[in-house]
Amino acid sequence: MSLTEPTFFVLTALVGEPRHGYGIVGEVDELSGGRVRLKIGSLYGILDRLVTEGMVELDREEAHHGRLRRYYRLTTAGLAAVRDEAARLAANARVATRRIQSIRTATGGTA
Amino acid sequence: MTLERRYRRVLRALPREYRRAWEEDMVSTFLDSAPARVPVGERLSVLGLAVRLRLTGAYASPRALVWHRTRLPRLRAQRVGAGHGPARGGHHRDRHDNEPARLGGWHRLRGHRVRAGPARDARAATGPAGGAGVRDRRTCGAAPPWSGGLDRLTRVDSTGATAAVDRPSWARSTRPAPGRAGDRPHARRCGGRGSDAPPARPRSRSRRGRRAGAAPGWRCRR
């Protein structure tokens, strides 16, 4: 099953470190070089689905400025999903790169 | 009106069950971003989420789920047959979650493939212990969507194997999985019809009475 790009970046943002909602938004922005800017509605749609599918779980709740912040972490299933998706994307990129290089070679570097 | 209250007003577009699980965290995340106002993009993302949740999955109203299960595949099949879509029998993009979904007996609801077929198929999918607690609104075909709880679903993988999946307690709705007809809150609101009957509009109540009795998001009409 392939993941959508925002879902992939949300999972990647949680690799190695639990994060709260705003932390995920910032990390996704940074990981994607500013290309994927998550709106809060989109983020929580993704989180709800990932929690239901068992890829993300609650790590802890912390008080911050009188409000509770939830920190989320990746589960083993979530980590496996990111790993599989990263491998799939890398394989796709290799195929495309090889094809582009073969065309360049055939046309003497003009394509 | 404070920014927090404004944002909470926007969030009122979301289903009540969803808000119980996520609203506080959404508000916290929104205020962390220190905006001067509620941006249009944020409003639209919440509205988009509200539409998706209400049309598909655990938060959908019975009417929307039935429409999604029966009318939408028919419309899609008609479009494919008329040559407006991809080749017959192929995969196409699901407009709700942007992931491939297959035409025919399988639906993708909230990211899960669930069987949409006769009742016996889904009863088999829930296994021998598949009672009211195992079936839920996401299990198409097993029971009427209004007869189950929100916190348990049956996942069917590509090989046809099934597994009952629990929703984590911290993200659960507070609506109990009803066991008897009298326990169903909207069945009570709608006059307590039979166990498998859809909710019906009360006949002898005034307009004002109907307004007071009906919960937001649930319409008790035929």
Interface residues (C-beta under 8 A of the other chain):
Chain A: M1 S2 T4 H20 G21 Y22 V25 K39 I40 G41 S42 L43 Y44 G45 L47 D48 R49 V51 T52 E53 G54 E57 L58 H64 H65 R67 L68 R69 R70
Chain B: Y18 A21 W22 E24 D25 M26 V27 S28 T29 F30 L31 D32 S33 G41 E42 L44 S45 V46 L47 G48 L49 R52 L53 A58 D97 N98 E99 P100 R110 G111 H112 L153 V165 R167 P168 W170 A171
